[in-house]
Amino acid sequence: MAGNLSYPDAVEELIGALKQLPGIGRRGAERLALSMLGWEPEKLQYLGRLVETLPATVGSCPECGALSNAGELCAVCRLPDRDRQLVCVVETMAQVFAIEASGNFRGRYHVLGGRLSPLDAENGAGLNLEKLIALARSGQVREIILALSPDVEGRATAIYLAELLRDAPVRVTQPALGLPAGANLSYADGATIAAALSGRTILGEGGDGR
């Protein structure tokens, strides 16, 4: 606030909390906080309950790592008609939604929960890698698609994963056509994603080259 003016302490704390959301700066947080001050108490209480219970009600799918109701399979893993031998590796749940919107993919997913940052010299710590490696070595998968964003971090992560899976008996591919360099896969349109998946290229074929 200008000069010595400031909002009441509770409002300032709310603004500070809202600023932690992606894409929300000070002005945006102020607008949200002031808007919420005009809500009915019941609406504020409902929002508070939703936020408070998130850790208990939302979890990770035990098969793919996507968001799901706590202790349950995600919406895709529950579908009986998906090709379980075809696995698409993505960074976040947002990319699952983007690929599903394309209507071009009928396999299942593996959500990493992030990606490497070459500038920070990360080595895969914190990523959902153990299940992916076990899946690749299980002999139950014929192809793993590394559908990561074609920016610096995404390319570094794809190279890292391709090396990890080099000796596994599975074909490793990546989307090819249609995704511009530096783009975030989460925001690509369905037609672009469909073209990229259809034109995927081989990064490696381990084992018997299946």
Residue pairs with C-beta under 8 A, 6 or more apart in sequence:
1 7
6 12
7 15
7 30
7 33
11 33
11 34
11 37
14 29
14 33
14 36
15 26
15 29
15 30
15 33
16 29
18 24
18 28
18 29
18 32
18 33
19 25
19 26
19 29
21 29
24 32
36 44
36 47
39 47
56 70
57 69
57 70
58 67
58 68
58 69
58 70
59 67
59 68
59 69
59 70
59 71
59 72
60 66
60 67
60 68
60 111
61 67
61 68
61 72
61 73
61 74
61 77
61 111
62 73
63 73
63 74
63 77
63 108
64 74
64 76
64 77
64 108
64 109
64 110
64 111
65 110
65 111
65 112
65 113
65 128
65 131
66 74
66 76
66 77
66 93
66 96
66 109
66 111
67 74
67 93
68 74
68 75
68 77
76 82
76 96
76 100
76 108
76 109
77 108
81 106
82 106
82 107
82 108
83 106
83 107
83 108
84 107
84 108
84 140
84 141
85 107
85 140
85 141
85 142
85 143
86 106
86 107
86 108
86 141
86 142
86 143
86 145
87 107
87 108
87 109
87 110
87 135
87 141
87 143
87 144
87 145
88 99
88 105
88 107
88 108
88 109
88 110
88 144
88 145
88 147
89 109
89 110
89 112
89 132
89 144
89 145
89 146
89 147
89 148
89 161
90 96
90 99
90 109
90 110
90 111
90 112
90 147
90 148
90 185
91 111
91 112
91 113
91 114
91 115
91 148
91 149
91 154
91 157
91 185
92 111
92 112
92 113
92 114
92 186
93 111
94 186
95 147
95 149
95 185
95 186
96 109
96 111
97 186
98 185
98 186
98 187
98 188
98 190
98 193
99 105
99 109
99 147
99 185
99 193
99 197
101 190
101 193
102 190
102 191
102 193
102 194
102 197
103 190
103 194
104 190
104 193
104 194
104 197
104 198
105 197
107 145
110 128
110 131
110 132
110 135
110 144
111 128
112 127
112 128
112 129
112 132
112 157
113 126
113 127
113 128
114 126
114 127
115 127
115 148
115 149
115 153
115 154
115 156
115 157
116 122
116 123
116 124
116 127
116 153
116 156
116 157
116 160
117 153
117 156
118 152
118 153
118 156
124 160
124 164
129 164
132 144
132 161
132 165
133 164
133 165
133 168
135 141
135 144
136 144
136 165
136 168
136 169
136 170
136 206
137 168
137 169
139 169
141 170
142 170
142 171
142 210
143 170
143 171
143 172
143 173
144 165
144 170
144 171
144 172
144 173
145 173
145 174
145 175
145 197
145 200
146 157
146 158
146 161
146 162
146 172
146 173
146 174
146 203
147 174
147 175
147 185
147 196
147 197
148 154
148 155
148 157
148 158
148 174
148 185
149 179
149 183
149 184
149 185
149 186
150 179
150 180
150 181
150 182
150 183
150 185
151 181
151 182
151 183
151 184
154 185
158 174
158 203
161 172
162 172
162 203
162 204
165 172
165 204
165 206
166 204
166 206
167 206
167 207
168 206
168 207
169 206
169 207
169 208
169 210
170 205
170 206
170 207
170 210
171 202
171 204
171 205
171 209
171 210
172 202
172 203
172 204
172 205
172 206
173 200
173 201
173 202
173 203
174 200
174 201
174 203
175 193
175 196
175 197
175 199
175 200
176 196
176 199
176 200
176 201
177 195
177 196
177 198
177 199
178 188
178 191
178 192
178 193
178 195
178 196
178 199
179 185
179 188
179 192
179 193
179 196
185 193
188 196
